Amino acid sequence: AQFFATLKKALPDWDSHVRQGQFAPLLGWLRTNIHQYGRVYTAGELCQRVTGEPLDARFFLDYLNQKFGALYGL
């Protein structure tokens, strides 16, 4: 969820590309920011490098609230 929040800032129109079946921008971001590092960094180090912040559960909680909040009246 934290990587995805960073991706959305870098590629604000990511969803329109995906809807059109154009995955190259998304894959390019993943390759540049995550995939190329393989096991070079620990998960925590990679998170810090990619997002600029240490791993933070609030991103996952925000995702859950956005996904289920309206459905369950949260």
MOPAC internal coordinates of N, CA, C and O (Angstrom, degrees):
PM7 1SCF
backbone

  N    0.0000 0     0.00 0     0.00 0    0    0    0
  C    1.4458 1     0.00 0     0.00 0    1    0    0
  C    1.5381 1   110.65 1     0.00 0    2    1    0
  O    1.2310 1   120.55 1   144.04 1    3    2    1
  N    1.3191 1   116.56 1   -35.96 1    3    2    1
  C    1.4684 1   119.63 1  -179.63 1    5    3    2
  C    1.5251 1   110.56 1   -71.16 1    6    5    3
  O    1.2310 1   120.01 1   138.34 1    7    6    5
  N    1.3242 1   117.59 1   -41.66 1    7    6    5
  C    1.4601 1   119.97 1   175.39 1    9    7    6
  C    1.5285 1   110.21 1   -62.25 1   10    9    7
  O    1.2310 1   120.61 1   138.51 1   11   10    9
  N    1.3171 1   116.44 1   -41.49 1   11   10    9
  C    1.4601 1   121.09 1  -178.25 1   13   11   10
  C    1.5297 1   111.01 1   -63.78 1   14   13   11
  O    1.2310 1   119.85 1   140.78 1   15   14   13
  N    1.3213 1   117.88 1   -39.22 1   15   14   13
  C    1.4613 1   121.42 1   177.05 1   17   15   14
  C    1.5336 1   110.21 1   -61.49 1   18   17   15
  O    1.2310 1   120.67 1   140.61 1   19   18   17
  N    1.3228 1   116.33 1   -39.39 1   19   18   17
  C    1.4644 1   120.75 1   178.19 1   21   19   18
  C    1.5251 1   110.70 1   -69.59 1   22   21   19
  O    1.2310 1   120.45 1   139.62 1   23   22   21
  N    1.3145 1   116.75 1   -40.38 1   23   22   21
  C    1.4639 1   121.32 1   176.98 1   25   23   22
  C    1.5229 1   110.64 1   -59.12 1   26   25   23
  O    1.2310 1   120.12 1   136.33 1   27   26   25
  N    1.3291 1   117.38 1   -43.67 1   27   26   25
  C    1.4636 1   121.00 1  -178.45 1   29   27   26
  C    1.5291 1   111.78 1   -63.07 1   30   29   27
  O    1.2310 1   120.15 1   148.69 1   31   30   29
  N    1.3198 1   117.32 1   -31.31 1   31   30   29
  C    1.4662 1   120.25 1   175.82 1   33   31   30
  C    1.5294 1   110.60 1   -71.50 1   34   33   31
  O    1.2310 1   120.65 1   139.56 1   35   34   33
  N    1.3253 1   116.36 1   -40.44 1   35   34   33
  C    1.4648 1   121.08 1  -177.95 1   37   35   34
  C    1.5263 1   112.01 1   -74.71 1   38   37   35
  O    1.2310 1   120.35 1   144.37 1   39   38   37
  N    1.3345 1   116.93 1   -35.63 1   39   38   37
  C    1.4738 1   122.37 1  -178.80 1   41   39   38
  C    1.5230 1   109.13 1  -127.96 1   42   41   39
  O    1.2310 1   120.17 1  -103.30 1   43   42   41
  N    1.3340 1   117.28 1    76.70 1   43   42   41
  C    1.4639 1   119.21 1  -175.36 1   45   43   42
  C    1.5336 1   114.16 1   -59.50 1   46   45   43
  O    1.2310 1   119.76 1   155.39 1   47   46   45
  N    1.3148 1   118.06 1   -24.61 1   47   46   45
  C    1.4682 1   121.03 1  -178.99 1   49   47   46
  C    1.5297 1   112.31 1  -100.98 1   50   49   47
  O    1.2310 1   120.19 1  -156.94 1   51   50   49
  N    1.3253 1   117.24 1    23.06 1   51   50   49
  C    1.4666 1   121.79 1  -177.65 1   53   51   50
  C    1.5229 1   111.45 1   -54.74 1   54   53   51
  O    1.2310 1   120.37 1   139.91 1   55   54   53
  N    1.3397 1   116.90 1   -40.09 1   55   54   53
  C    1.4640 1   119.81 1  -175.27 1   57   55   54
  C    1.5216 1   112.73 1   -68.05 1   58   57   55
  O    1.2310 1   119.92 1   145.12 1   59   58   57
  N    1.3215 1   117.76 1   -34.88 1   59   58   57
  C    1.4689 1   119.29 1   177.76 1   61   59   58
  C    1.5271 1   110.53 1   -68.02 1   62   61   59
  O    1.2310 1   120.36 1   144.30 1   63   62   61
  N    1.3238 1   116.92 1   -35.70 1   63   62   61
  C    1.4667 1   120.58 1   176.27 1   65   63   62
  C    1.5341 1   110.28 1   -63.62 1   66   65   63
  O    1.2310 1   120.78 1   134.27 1   67   66   65
  N    1.3210 1   116.11 1   -45.73 1   67   66   65
  C    1.4635 1   120.37 1  -178.89 1   69   67   66
  C    1.5249 1   110.29 1   -63.65 1   70   69   67
  O    1.2310 1   120.09 1   137.08 1   71   70   69
  N    1.3409 1   117.43 1   -42.92 1   71   70   69
  C    1.4706 1   120.74 1   178.42 1   73   71   70
  C    1.5171 1   111.68 1   -58.62 1   74   73   71
  O    1.2310 1   120.36 1   148.35 1   75   74   73
  N    1.3200 1   116.92 1   -31.65 1   75   74   73
  C    1.4614 1   121.68 1  -179.51 1   77   75   74
  C    1.5294 1   111.99 1   -89.39 1   78   77   75
  O    1.2310 1   120.59 1  -176.43 1   79   78   77
  N    1.3104 1   116.48 1     3.57 1   79   78   77
  C    1.4592 1   120.53 1   179.54 1   81   79   78
  C    1.5134 1   113.56 1    77.75 1   82   81   79
  O    1.2310 1   120.33 1  -164.20 1   83   82   81
  N    1.3161 1   116.97 1    15.80 1   83   82   81
  C    1.4696 1   122.07 1   179.63 1   85   83   82
  C    1.5353 1   108.76 1   -98.85 1   86   85   83
  O    1.2310 1   121.16 1   -81.37 1   87   86   85
  N    1.3126 1   115.38 1    98.63 1   87   86   85
  C    1.4565 1   120.19 1  -176.12 1   89   87   86
  C    1.5261 1   112.81 1   -97.89 1   90   89   87
  O    1.2310 1   119.70 1   175.51 1   91   90   89
  N    1.3069 1   118.18 1    -4.49 1   91   90   89
  C    1.4647 1   121.61 1  -176.58 1   93   91   90
  C    1.5296 1   113.14 1   -58.29 1   94   93   91
  O    1.2310 1   118.68 1   134.95 1   95   94   93
  N    1.3427 1   120.13 1   -45.05 1   95   94   93
  C    1.4726 1   118.24 1   179.43 1   97   95   94
  C    1.5323 1   112.51 1   -62.11 1   98   97   95
  O    1.2310 1   120.43 1   138.16 1   99   98   97
  N    1.3198 1   116.79 1   -41.84 1   99   98   97
  C    1.4558 1   121.27 1   178.86 1  101   99   98
  C    1.5302 1   110.77 1   -65.12 1  102  101   99
  O    1.2310 1   120.80 1   132.81 1  103  102  101
  N    1.3160 1   116.09 1   -47.19 1  103  102  101
  C    1.4649 1   120.50 1   179.22 1  105  103  102
  C    1.5265 1   110.67 1   -63.46 1  106  105  103
  O    1.2310 1   120.08 1   140.91 1  107  106  105
  N    1.3094 1   117.45 1   -39.09 1  107  106  105
  C    1.4600 1   120.87 1   177.82 1  109  107  106
  C    1.5201 1   112.09 1   -60.89 1  110  109  107
  O    1.2310 1   120.87 1   136.79 1  111  110  109
  N    1.3267 1   115.94 1   -43.21 1  111  110  109
  C    1.4701 1   119.52 1   178.16 1  113  111  110
  C    1.5238 1   110.19 1   -63.95 1  114  113  111
  O    1.2310 1   120.34 1   135.18 1  115  114  113
  N    1.3169 1   116.95 1   -44.82 1  115  114  113
  C    1.4623 1   120.67 1   179.41 1  117  115  114
  C    1.5280 1   111.75 1   -61.24 1  118  117  115
  O    1.2310 1   120.62 1   135.91 1  119  118  117
  N    1.3185 1   116.41 1   -44.09 1  119  118  117
  C    1.4775 1   119.81 1  -179.65 1  121  119  118
  C    1.5159 1   111.31 1   -64.51 1  122  121  119
  O    1.2310 1   120.54 1   137.23 1  123  122  121
  N    1.3371 1   116.57 1   -42.77 1  123  122  121
  C    1.4594 1   121.43 1  -177.83 1  125  123  122
  C    1.5208 1   112.30 1   -69.26 1  126  125  123
  O    1.2310 1   120.41 1   139.52 1  127  126  125
  N    1.3175 1   116.81 1   -40.48 1  127  126  125
  C    1.4544 1   120.58 1  -171.59 1  129  127  126
  C    1.5220 1   115.48 1   -99.23 1  130  129  127
  O    1.2310 1   120.04 1   156.53 1  131  130  129
  N    1.3399 1   117.52 1   -23.47 1  131  130  129
  C    1.4606 1   118.96 1  -174.36 1  133  131  130
  C    1.5266 1   112.32 1  -128.06 1  134  133  131
  O    1.2310 1   119.96 1   121.14 1  135  134  133
  N    1.3164 1   117.68 1   -58.86 1  135  134  133
  C    1.4614 1   121.52 1  -170.45 1  137  135  134
  C    1.5272 1   113.95 1   -58.92 1  138  137  135
  O    1.2310 1   119.73 1   140.34 1  139  138  137
  N    1.3096 1   118.12 1   -39.66 1  139  138  137
  C    1.4684 1   119.82 1  -174.97 1  141  139  138
  C    1.5235 1   112.79 1   -65.06 1  142  141  139
  O    1.2310 1   120.28 1   162.24 1  143  142  141
  N    1.3201 1   117.06 1   -17.76 1  143  142  141
  C    1.4606 1   118.91 1  -176.23 1  145  143  142
  C    1.5240 1   113.27 1   -88.93 1  146  145  143
  O    1.2310 1   120.39 1   165.59 1  147  146  145
  N    1.3318 1   116.86 1   -14.41 1  147  146  145
  C    1.4629 1   120.03 1   175.99 1  149  147  146
  C    1.5152 1   112.29 1    42.96 1  150  149  147
  O    1.2310 1   120.65 1    61.92 1  151  150  149
  N    1.3169 1   116.36 1  -118.08 1  151  150  149
  C    1.4661 1   120.61 1  -179.62 1  153  151  150
  C    1.5311 1   111.62 1  -104.96 1  154  153  151
  O    1.2310 1   120.44 1  -155.75 1  155  154  153
  N    1.3179 1   116.77 1    24.25 1  155  154  153
  C    1.4602 1   120.15 1   179.33 1  157  155  154
  C    1.5240 1   110.45 1   -67.02 1  158  157  155
  O    1.2310 1   120.41 1   139.55 1  159  158  157
  N    1.3304 1   116.81 1   -40.45 1  159  158  157
  C    1.4622 1   122.23 1  -177.52 1  161  159  158
  C    1.5214 1   110.16 1  -116.54 1  162  161  159
  O    1.2310 1   121.19 1   -25.36 1  163  162  161
  N    1.3196 1   115.33 1   154.64 1  163  162  161
  C    1.4547 1   119.13 1   171.05 1  165  163  162
  C    1.5285 1   107.83 1   -71.66 1  166  165  163
  O    1.2310 1   120.43 1   -12.31 1  167  166  165
  N    1.3135 1   116.78 1   167.69 1  167  166  165
  C    1.4701 1   120.34 1   179.24 1  169  167  166
  C    1.5270 1   110.81 1   -58.49 1  170  169  167
  O    1.2310 1   120.48 1   137.70 1  171  170  169
  N    1.3097 1   116.68 1   -42.30 1  171  170  169
  C    1.4617 1   120.37 1   179.58 1  173  171  170
  C    1.5147 1   112.82 1   -64.74 1  174  173  171
  O    1.2310 1   120.67 1   138.24 1  175  174  173
  N    1.3294 1   116.32 1   -41.76 1  175  174  173
  C    1.4725 1   120.48 1   178.80 1  177  175  174
  C    1.5235 1   110.67 1   -65.48 1  178  177  175
  O    1.2310 1   120.41 1   137.33 1  179  178  177
  N    1.3197 1   116.82 1   -42.67 1  179  178  177
  C    1.4533 1   120.35 1   179.98 1  181  179  178
  C    1.5189 1   110.59 1   -64.27 1  182  181  179
  O    1.2310 1   120.48 1   137.75 1  183  182  181
  N    1.3093 1   116.68 1   -42.25 1  183  182  181
  C    1.4594 1   120.68 1   177.95 1  185  183  182
  C    1.5320 1   110.56 1   -58.93 1  186  185  183
  O    1.2310 1   120.32 1   135.07 1  187  186  185
  N    1.3069 1   116.99 1   -44.93 1  187  186  185
  C    1.4631 1   121.56 1   178.81 1  189  187  186
  C    1.5275 1   110.74 1   -62.53 1  190  189  187
  O    1.2310 1   120.19 1   136.80 1  191  190  189
  N    1.3207 1   117.25 1   -43.20 1  191  190  189
  C    1.4661 1   121.22 1  -179.07 1  193  191  190
  C    1.5217 1   112.02 1   -65.93 1  194  193  191
  O    1.2310 1   120.22 1   137.26 1  195  194  193
  N    1.3191 1   117.18 1   -42.74 1  195  194  193
  C    1.4621 1   121.59 1  -174.78 1  197  195  194
  C    1.5249 1   111.74 1   -77.63 1  198  197  195
  O    1.2310 1   120.49 1   135.25 1  199  198  197
  N    1.3270 1   116.67 1   -44.75 1  199  198  197
  C    1.4633 1   119.93 1  -172.90 1  201  199  198
  C    1.5176 1   113.97 1   -99.33 1  202  201  199
  O    1.2310 1   120.68 1   163.13 1  203  202  201
  N    1.3287 1   116.31 1   -16.87 1  203  202  201
  C    1.4559 1   119.77 1  -176.99 1  205  203  202
  C    1.5205 1   112.95 1    81.30 1  206  205  203
  O    1.2310 1   120.51 1  -173.73 1  207  206  205
  N    1.3344 1   116.63 1     6.27 1  207  206  205
  C    1.4623 1   121.78 1  -179.20 1  209  207  206
  C    1.5224 1   109.45 1  -138.92 1  210  209  207
  O    1.2310 1   120.40 1   -26.43 1  211  210  209
  N    1.3246 1   116.85 1   153.57 1  211  210  209
  C    1.4628 1   118.21 1   172.14 1  213  211  210
  C    1.5281 1   109.71 1   -67.74 1  214  213  211
  O    1.2310 1   120.78 1   -17.49 1  215  214  213
  N    1.3071 1   116.11 1   162.51 1  215  214  213
  C    1.4537 1   120.82 1   179.08 1  217  215  214
  C    1.5195 1   109.71 1   -53.36 1  218  217  215
  O    1.2310 1   120.78 1   -49.50 1  219  218  217
  N    1.3322 1   116.12 1   130.50 1  219  218  217
  C    1.4599 1   121.42 1  -174.49 1  221  219  218
  C    1.5207 1   109.26 1  -138.29 1  222  221  219
  O    1.2310 1   120.41 1   -56.46 1  223  222  221
  N    1.3150 1   116.82 1   123.54 1  223  222  221
  C    1.4662 1   122.27 1  -176.92 1  225  223  222
  C    1.5214 1   112.64 1   -66.95 1  226  225  223
  O    1.2310 1   119.40 1   162.89 1  227  226  225
  N    1.3169 1   118.74 1   -17.11 1  227  226  225
  C    1.4682 1   119.59 1  -177.18 1  229  227  226
  C    1.5209 1   111.99 1   -61.59 1  230  229  227
  O    1.2310 1   119.97 1   150.51 1  231  230  229
  N    1.3347 1   117.65 1   -29.49 1  231  230  229
  C    1.4599 1   120.24 1   178.16 1  233  231  230
  C    1.5256 1   110.67 1   -64.79 1  234  233  231
  O    1.2310 1   120.55 1   138.59 1  235  234  233
  N    1.3171 1   116.56 1   -41.41 1  235  234  233
  C    1.4570 1   120.80 1   178.37 1  237  235  234
  C    1.5231 1   110.37 1   -69.35 1  238  237  235
  O    1.2310 1   120.41 1   139.65 1  239  238  237
  N    1.3144 1   116.82 1   -40.35 1  239  238  237
  C    1.4596 1   120.41 1   178.06 1  241  239  238
  C    1.5201 1   111.22 1   -64.64 1  242  241  239
  O    1.2310 1   119.92 1   139.88 1  243  242  241
  N    1.3199 1   117.76 1   -40.12 1  243  242  241
  C    1.4721 1   121.34 1   175.85 1  245  243  242
  C    1.5201 1   110.42 1   -61.30 1  246  245  243
  O    1.2310 1   120.66 1   137.22 1  247  246  245
  N    1.3348 1   116.35 1   -42.78 1  247  246  245
  C    1.4587 1   121.12 1   177.97 1  249  247  246
  C    1.5301 1   110.56 1   -60.01 1  250  249  247
  O    1.2310 1   120.27 1   133.00 1  251  250  249
  N    1.3221 1   117.09 1   -47.00 1  251  250  249
  C    1.4633 1   120.69 1  -179.69 1  253  251  250
  C    1.5234 1   111.30 1   -63.71 1  254  253  251
  O    1.2310 1   120.32 1   137.17 1  255  254  253
  N    1.3297 1   116.99 1   -42.83 1  255  254  253
  C    1.4632 1   119.84 1   178.44 1  257  255  254
  C    1.5186 1   111.58 1   -62.55 1  258  257  255
  O    1.2310 1   120.50 1   139.82 1  259  258  257
  N    1.3265 1   116.66 1   -40.18 1  259  258  257
  C    1.4589 1   120.35 1   179.40 1  261  259  258
  C    1.5273 1   110.39 1   -67.15 1  262  261  259
  O    1.2310 1   120.35 1   140.03 1  263  262  261
  N    1.3019 1   116.94 1   -39.97 1  263  262  261
  C    1.4556 1   121.27 1  -176.41 1  265  263  262
  C    1.5326 1   112.43 1   -74.72 1  266  265  263
  O    1.2310 1   120.38 1   136.74 1  267  266  265
  N    1.3295 1   116.89 1   -43.26 1  267  266  265
  C    1.4527 1   120.58 1  -172.80 1  269  267  266
  C    1.5247 1   114.86 1  -111.23 1  270  269  267
  O    1.2310 1   119.87 1   170.87 1  271  270  269
  N    1.3198 1   117.85 1    -9.13 1  271  270  269
  C    1.4611 1   121.03 1  -175.69 1  273  271  270
  C    1.5091 1   114.30 1   -56.50 1  274  273  271
  O    1.2310 1   120.00 1   127.54 1  275  274  273
  N    1.3138 1   117.61 1   -52.46 1  275  274  273
  C    1.4629 1   120.93 1  -179.05 1  277  275  274
  C    1.5282 1   111.23 1   -67.72 1  278  277  275
  O    1.2310 1   120.66 1   142.15 1  279  278  277
  N    1.3045 1   116.35 1   -37.85 1  279  278  277
  C    1.4589 1   121.08 1  -178.26 1  281  279  278
  C    1.5309 1   111.81 1   -62.49 1  282  281  279
  O    1.2310 1   120.56 1   138.37 1  283  282  281
  N    1.3213 1   116.54 1   -41.63 1  283  282  281
  C    1.4618 1   120.91 1  -177.01 1  285  283  282
  C    1.5270 1   113.45 1  -106.60 1  286  285  283
  O    1.2310 1   120.34 1  -172.04 1  287  286  285
  N    1.3186 1   116.96 1     7.96 1  287  286  285
  C    1.4597 1   120.60 1   178.17 1  289  287  286
  C    1.5149 1   113.65 1    64.06 1  290  289  287
  O    1.2310 1   120.77 1  -139.54 1  291  290  289
  N    1.3209 1   116.12 1    40.46 1  291  290  289
  C    1.4686 1   120.55 1  -179.22 1  293  291  290
  C    1.5060 1   111.11 1   -89.32 1  294  293  291
  O    1.2310 1   120.10 1   180.00 1  295  294  293

